[in-house]
Amino acid sequence: MSSGELAIEQRYLTDLYRRLDALRAQAAEGEGEFWRGELARLESVEDGLCFGRLDLADGRRVYIGRIGLFDGDEPLLLDWRAPAARPFYTATAVDTQGVRRRRRITTRGRTVLALDDELLDAETGEDRLVGEAALLAALSADRTGRIHEIVTTLQAEQDRIVRDEYPGVLVVQGGPGTGKTAVALHRLAYLLYTRPRLRANGVLVIGPSRIFLDYIGQVLPGLGEHAVVTETVPDLWRGKAEWVESAAEKGHAELAGRVADAVRARVRIPDETVEFEFEQQVLKLDPVVFRHIVDSVRGRGLPYRQARLLFEKEVVDRLARDLAGRLESVVLTETGEAIDGGNADGSLSAADLRALAAAGVVIDPDEPPAPRDLLDDADRAGLRAALLADAGVRRVLDELWPPLTAEGVIAGLTGGTPWSTADIPLLDEAAAVLGEGVATFGHVVVDEAQELSEMDWRMLMRRCPAKSMTVVGDLAQTGSTAGATGWAEVLRPHVGERWRLARLTVNYRTPAEIMAATEDLFAAHHPESRPPRSVRSTGEPPWRSRTTAAELADVVARLVARHDGGSLAVIAPTVHRDRLAVALPVTVPPDLTDPVVLLSPGEAKGVEFDSVLIVDPAAIMAAGPLGHNDLYVAMTRATRRLGVVHPGPCPAELVRIPVCPGEGNILP
């Protein structure tokens, strides 16, 4: 590209940053939450503010960037989410959409480094990658331990999903390297742009681990969006405690009924008359009357705690009416003597006087009242309050309809075993039955959604009343036996047919050489499916090397020591974690920004590295019924190189991977 064109773009970029600085200064002078959020939004787009230009057939030029900038009514920079920006991602030589030239602008800081032009008048087909040079350059760049946004290189099939306005649950099914996580996050940014009310309702991103959430943490801020809550499923439960691994059998939806039954069973319906002692008087409630109250309260369909309050009110009202009737039956003469009820001498008994005093009614024997009703409405309200506050009455009420906690309910249901991650949706279910509220959101993004159990889905659906979701996953990568085997099975119980499937079919990340190495594994366990088509090649075939169990850690350590290019992930089953953590230059827990990280297959879900070294693939496969899926995940994390070290024989699904002489090398 000529220096003249670079100079033109540099001048324009300088003007854009001048406008951005002016807006930042204005926001910095403002006060309140709005201006703080606006300043954060403007600061987050400092890098890569403008990344594209469209030269239209009618002679206009349109610049594309992370946010929109205006000079009065004149657009200086078009937000990538605006409808007019869409041809930047979808225009082709076959369908130019009014575009004559598409220019991609590469910058560093506030400096233009390079320009890449596409003239949309060449003989080409629809299948050609849009912005191929920029895309492949981005894919070939070293990984930094943080996912890159793909706003500059969105492809047509990705863009269709990003701009999908479907109001229900959109499921994005895509194999390794298809960019489904980035697509989901860009769709969220797009929805926040087109549906501003979502900011007020709140948005939630659910990921499989804190490692993953840290990995994707810069995408939305880089797109100018900050008002997003990111959590794992365990984070949704109060306390955010550490949990041991889950038990799959606790994920079945039938457990929701067992939780509800366990709560319902705690209400005691006696067969005999219930007695309440109040101010040394005994008040009685017939079991038939009691059952009628319980049935009436349950018929309201209220959660347990709200129903308990209503139950207490109904019982106390009945007791207060009985006690008031007993007191009202005492008729006083003009001299203050009781002619029915009361003491044997005709006066009010001490118990009567205490009950009246508890209700706020005091009888002065020196100024006896004329015959009258003793209690007015205020007196009766006081009597009900006195009954409800009485320790003896409360004790009986708590025995009949006891106060419960979610932890107590589930401990009773599971026999008090140590808490696991699988207990979290059970605890949440119990909290819902008990009537505890939860924070809700207007839209929820669920990544690695194939791992969620039926109970996990119940937990998430409670937090999204509008049932507006972007669900991202790959059924061929399901590692949990409680996870999904089909999208319809997990979604229809909650949303009926209000969900739609979108597919990503192109693998932009994983080289063709690595995908070829997974063919036998994929075909053996998913014969009915097709893996995504890889569009890039590195010329570096995967390799494998055999060692012994005793030498495994030393061999891996030597291989890692020889690595000096890009990020490296050592992916191993947990059985080897302790030995490898000591032998390797890694931190525990892992930090993805380190040059070398040690991960389990589960921790590696959704993450990518320049190079991957898989340790003991047979043990990965043997770790559970879906171990083959975990191995598939591990093998498809690399963007350049893949090595496999196996103690003992190689799994049959990997035998066609070439054996490397000696110990192999993960260097190019």
N, C-alpha and C positions, 0 to 999 in steps of 0.2 A: 504494500500500500504506500502511496506517495506521501512524502513529508507534508505536502500541501493539505491532503485530506486529514492527516493526523492533526495538523494545526487548526483546521476548521473545527474538528470535534473537540479539541482541547479548549478552544475559546468558548464553545457552547457549554461544555462541562463546567468551566470556571463560572459562567453566568448562572448555571443551575445551583452551584454551591453557594454563590453569593446570595441567591434567593433563599436557600435553605438556612444560611446563617442568620438572615434577617428574621425568618420565622422562629428560629431558635431563641433569638434575643427577645422577641415578643413574648414567647411562651415563658421564658425565664422571669420576666417581669410580672407575669400573672400569678394569682394566688388561688389556692384550692386544688382539689384532687384532679379536676379536669385539666388544668394547665400543667400539673406535674405529669399526668399521663401523656399529654401532647408533647411535652419536652422529651420524655422517654422515647416516644414514637419517632420523633425527628432525629434524635441522636442514634437510634438503632439502624438508620439507613445510611450512615456515613460511608460505609464501604459498599461499592457497587451501586451507587445511587442511580446512575443511568447505564443501561447495558444494551440498548438496541435502538435502531432507527428503521422506520419504514418509509421508502420513497414510493408514493402512490402514483397511479397512472394519471391522475388529474393534476399532477405537479406538486401536491402538498407533501411536506415532510412531517412525520410524527415520531417523536422520541418516546421510548418506552423505559420505565424504571420501576423502582420498588414502591414509590408513592406518587401521587399526583401533585404537581406544582403549577401554580398559575401566576400570571401577572395581570391582575384585574380579572377580566373574563377570558383572557387569552391563555390557552394551555401551553405551558412550557415543557412539561413532562407528563406523560400519560401513565396512570397507575396500570400495572400489568393486568389487573383484574377487570379493567374497564372493557366493555364490549368492543370498542374500537381498537383495542390492543390485541384482540384474539388472532387476527391474521398473522401476527408475529410468530405464532406457534403452529398455525394450521395451513397457511398458504403454501401451495405447491405450483410447479410449472403447469400441471394439468388444471388446477383450480387456483388461479392467482389471487382471487378475492380482491382484485383491484390493486394488488401490490406489484410494483415493477422491480424493486430491489429491497432485499432484507439485509441490514447491516448489524452485525454483532460487535459491540464495543467492549474491549477488555481494558479494565482500569486497575490501578493499584493506588490506593488512597485517592487523591484528587488528580491523578495523572493518567492520561490515555496512553496505553502501551501498544495496543494492536487493534486492527479492524479486520473483519472477515465479512466479505460481501457475497451474496447470492443473487444472481440475476435470474428471475423466474421466467425465462423464455427458452430454456434449454429443453432438449428432448429427454424427458425422464418420466418415471411412473410414480404413482401414489405411494409406493412402498418405500421410497427413498427417505432416509432420515432427515428431518428438518434440522438445519444447522449442524451438519455432520461433523465438521471440523471442530467447532466449539464443544460439541457433545463429547467427542472422543478425547479431546484435550482435557476436559473435566474428569472423565473417567480414568484417564491415565495419570492424573495428578496423585501425589502421595497423600495417603490418609492421615488425618491429624487427630483421630480419636473423637471427632465430632462430625455428625452428618452434615453434608453440604446441602443448602437449599438448591433446588433445580429450576428456579424461576427463569434463569437465562437459557435453559436447554430443554424445557418441557417439549415432549413429542406429542403428536396429534392424538394418539390413543390415551395418553396421560391427560392432556388438556381437556378431552371430552369428559373425563371423570371429575377433574378439578372443577369444571363449570356446570356439573350436573346439579340441577335445581330440585331434584326429587325430595319431597318433604318428609318421607318416612325413613326407613333404614336402608341405606345403600351399602351393599356388601362388595368390597373390592377384593376379588380373588386373584392372586398373582403369585407366581413361583419366585424363586430366588432371583435377585438382581433386577426385578421389574420396576423398582422404585415405588412400591405400594405405600410405604411409610411416608415418603416425601409427598406423594400424591395426596394422601389423606390429610397431611398438614397443610398443603397448599389449598385443598378444598375447604378446610376450615377457615383459612385466611380469606378465601373467596366469599364464603358464606357470611363472614363478619363484615365484609365490604358491601355485599348486596342486601344483607338483613341486619342493619345496625342494632335492632332490638335484641339480638343475641347477646350483645355486650351486657345489657341490663339483666338478662336472664342467666347469664353465666355459661361458660363452656368448660368442658372437662375432657382431658386426654388421659386414657388409661393405657399403661404400658406393662410389659411382663416383669420388669425389674427396675430398680433404681439405676443400675448401670445403663439400661436402655434409655431411661428418661434423661439422664445426664447427656447421653449421646445425641439425643434429638433436641436438647435444650435451647440451641441457638437458632433453630429454623424459624419459628414464629416471630421472635423479636427481629430477626433479620428481614422479615416481611412486613415489619411495622406493627406487629400485634403482640401485646403484652398481657391483656386481660384473660389469661387462660390458666386454669388449674391443672397441674399434671400430677397424677397419682398412680400407684399400683393398687391392685385389689386389696391387699392387706392395709394399705394406707387409709382406705375408706372407713375402717373400723377405728373407733376412738382409741387413743393411746399410742398408735403406731409402734407397737411393741415388736420385738423380734420373734419370729415364729419358725418352728421346725417345718420340715417338708410335709406336704399334705398326704392324706389318705384318700385314694381315689373314690372309695365307696361312699364317702361323705358328700360327694358332689351330685348325687342323683336327686331329681326334683321331688321324688316321693317323700324325701325327708322333710319337705315343707309341711306336708300333712301331719307327719309325726311331731313336728315342733308345735303346730297348732293344737294337736290332741294333748300334748304334754302340758301346755298352758291351760287348756280347758279343764283338764283333770285335776288341777290344783284347787278348783272351787269345790268346797265340801257341801253337799246337800244332806243334812241330817235326817234320820228317820224318827227322831224323838223331839219333843218340845225343847226349844232353845231358850235358855234362861240368861237374862242380863241383870246384874246387880247395879243399882243406881241409888246412891244416897240411902243405903241400908234398906232399900226396897227391891223386890224381885219382880222384874218385868218378863213376861213370857211371850214367845212367838211360836205359833203352831207350825209344824213342819209343812203342812199343806199350804199355809200362807207363805212360808219361806220359799217353797218351790215355785209358787206363783210369781213371787218377786224375781227370783233368778231367771225364770223363763221369760218374763216380761223384759228384763234388762238385756238378756242375750238376744232377744228378738230385735233389738235396735241395731244390731250389727256393728257395735262400737268396738274399738280395740280394748284389750284387757284392762288397762289402767283407767281409761275413761269410763268403761263399764263398771269398774270397781267403785268409782266415785258415785255413779248413779245408784248402784246397789246400796251403798252406805246411806245415801239420802233417802231411798225408799224405805229401808229398814228403820232408820231413825224417825222418819215421818210417822211410820206405823206405831213405833214405841211412844212417840210424843203424843199421838192422838189417844192411845190407850191411857197414858199417864194423865193427860189433861182431862179425859173423861172421868178417871178415878177421882181427881181433885174436884172437878165440877160437880160430882155427885154429893159433895159435902154441902149441906144447906145450913146457913148460919141464922140464928135468931137475932133479934135486935140487940141482945146483950152479948153477942159474939159466940154463942155456944153452938156446937155442931149437933144437929138433931138426927143426922144419918151419916154413918161413916165416922172416922176420927177415933178418939179414945173412948173407953167405956164410960167416962164421965161426960161425954158429949162434946169435948173440945177437940180441936185439930191435933193429930198426933205429931210427935217430933219429926217423924219421917216425912209427913205431909209438909210441915213447915220447911224442912231442908229442901225438899223437891221444889217448893214454891220459891224459896230463896235462891236456889240454883238457876231458876228461870227469871230471877230479878223481881219477884213478887214478894213483898214483905207485909205481913199482917200485924198491925199494931193492936194488941189486946186492950189498950186503954181507949182506943177510938174504934170500936167495932163497926164494921160496915153493915149496912142493911142487906137483906137477902139480895144476891146478885150473882152474875157469872164472874168467877174469880179472874179468868184469864182473857185478855184482849189479844189482838193479832201480834202485837209486839211481845207480849208475855209468851205466846206460843212459840214465836221465833227464838226467843231467849231460851226456852225449854229445849228446843231442838239443838241449839248450839251447845247447851250444857251437856246434853246427852252425847253429842259427837265428841266433845272434849274430854269426857270422863274416861279415865284409864281403864276401868273395868269393862265399859261398853266397847272401847276400842279393841281391847284384847280379844273379845269374842268376835267382833267384826273381822279382825285380822286372821283369826282361826278359820272363819268361814270363807272369806275371799282374801287370801293372803297377798301381801305385797311381794312382787317378784322382780328379779333382775334377769337380764338376758344370760349372763354368765351362769346364774344358778339353774336356769331352765336347761341349758345345754349340758352343763355338768351332770345334771340328773339324767339326761337322755343318753349321754355317752359313757356314763360310769365314772366320770371324773378323771379321764385320761389326760395326759399333758396336751396343752393346746397345740394345734397344728394350723397351717394355713387353710386347710379344708374346713376348720371350725369357724372361720371368719364369716362366710355367708350364712352359716347356721346361726351364729350369734346375731347377725344382722336380721335374719328372718325372725328370730325370737324378739328382737327389739321392735320390729314392725308389728308383730302380733300383740306385743305389750302396749304399743301406742307411742313409741319414741319417734320423734320426727327426725328427718335427715335433710341435709342440704340438697337441693335439686338444681338441675341445669337445663338450659334451653337446647343444647346440642352436646353430644358425647361422641368422642372418637375412641374406638377400641382397637388397639394394635395387637398383633399376635393373637387375634380373637379365637383362633382354633384351639387355644389352650384352656379356655374357660369352661367350667362345668355348668351343668344346668342350674345349680344353686348360685353360681357366680352371676349368671344372666339374670336371675331374679333380683339379685342385689343391685345390679346396674340399672335394670329397668325401673326400679323404684326411684332412682335418681334422675330419671329423664321422663317426666310425665307426658311430654309431647311426643315421645318415641321418635325423636329426630336424631339419627346416628349415622356416623360413617364407620363401618366395621371392616377391618383390614385383616387378611390372613391367608394362609395356604394350607389346605387340608392335608397335603402331602408332608407338611412339616409338624403335624401334631405330635407332641411328645407325651402329653398326659393321657392316661387311660380314661380320665374323666372328661377329656376334651371332646371337640366336635368331630363327628363323622360325616355330617352334612349340615348345610346352613339352614335348610327348611326345618329340620328337627329341633334346632335350638331357638329359632326365631318365631315360628308360627304360634307356639303357645302364648306368646306375648303380644304379637302384632298382627296375627292372622296373615293375610296376603299383602300387608302394607310394607313389603320389602322388595328390593330389586337387586339383581346380581350384575355386576360389571366385571369384566375380565381384563387383566393385563397379560399380554402374550409375548412381549419382547423382553429379553434379558439384556439389559444394558451394562450390568456390572461384571458378571462372571464370565471370564474368557471361555471361548469355545473348547479349548483344550481341557479345562477343568470340568465343564459340563459333560464332555465326552467320557471323562473318568467316572462320572456318576451314573452312566447309562444303565449298567447292569444292576446296580443297587435300586435305581428307580423302577426299572422294568420288573424286577423280581417282586416288589412290594406294592406297586401301583400300576399294574398292567393296563388298567382301563383309562389311565390319564396320559397326557402329553406334557412334557416339561416345556418351559418357555424357550423360545428361539434366541440363542446368543448372537449378538451382532458384532462382536469384536474378538480379536485373536491377539495373543501376546507372543506366540512362537515358543513358549516355555511349557513343555509338557509336565504334568505331575509325575512324581516318582514315589517309590516306596522302598523301605529298607527293613530287613529283619534283624532283631537283636534278641537278647534274653531278658527275662523278668529281672534278674539280678543287676544287669547292666543298663536297664532302661533309663533311669534317671541320669546316669553319667553320659549316655549317648545323646540324650536330648539336650543336656547342658552344653556339650561340645558343639552341637549344631547351632544352638542359640548364640553361642560365643562367636561363631563365624558369620553371623548375620549383621550386616551393616547398612541395609538399604530399606527405608520405609518402615511402616509399622508391622509388627509380628505378633500373632496370637498363637499361643500354644493351647490347643483345645484337648482336654483330657477328661476321662471319667473321674468322679470324685474319689475313687479308690486310690488314685495316684496323687491326689492333690497335695497331701502333706509332704511327701518325698520330693515332689517337683518344686514346691514352694521354697524348700530349703536349698535346692540345687540351682535354682534359676534366679536371675536378677529381676525379681518382680515384687510388687507390693501386694499386700493382702489387707483389706479387700482391693480388687483391681482398680487401677486408674487408667481409663482408656487413652489418656494423653501420654502415657509412658510408651517408650519405644517397644517394649516387650510386655505382654500381659498373659496371665494364666487364667483360663476360663473353663467352666464346664460347658457342655453343649447347650444347656438351658440358658446360661448367662450370655452365650454368643448369639442368641436369637435376635435377628434384626440388625446386627452390627456387622461392619465390614472392615477388612484390613488389607494391606498390600500383600502380605504373605501369611499363610496359615500352616502350622505343623500339627498334625493330628497324632495323638499318642494312644496306642492300644485300641484300634477300632473294634476289635472283637469284644472288648469289655464294654465299650459304648453300646454296642448292639445288645449285649447280654444284660444290661442294666435294667431293662424293663420290656414289656410286650411291644412297645413302640420304639425300641432302641434303634431300629433301622432308620426311622425318621430323624432321630437325633444325629445319627451319623451323616445323613443327607444334609442336615442343617450345617454341621461342622465343615463338610466338604465344600459348601457353596458360600463361605464367608470371604474368600480371597478374591482380590481384583487382579492379581498377577501370578503368584506362585503358590503351589500346594505340595506339601510333602507328608508322607505317612510313615510312622515308625511303629512296627508291630512286633511285640515279643511272641515268639512262637509262630505258628502258621498264619497266613493271611486269610481273612474272611473270603469266601468264594466270590462275593460280589465285587471284590477289589483286585482279583488276581490278574486282570488284564492291564492294570497300571504297571508301567515298566519298572523293573528293579534297577535301582541305582547302584553302581559298583561302590564298594566301601560303605560309608555311612550316609552317602547322599549329600546334597547341598541345597539349601533353600535360597542361595544367592543366584542371580541370573547367570 
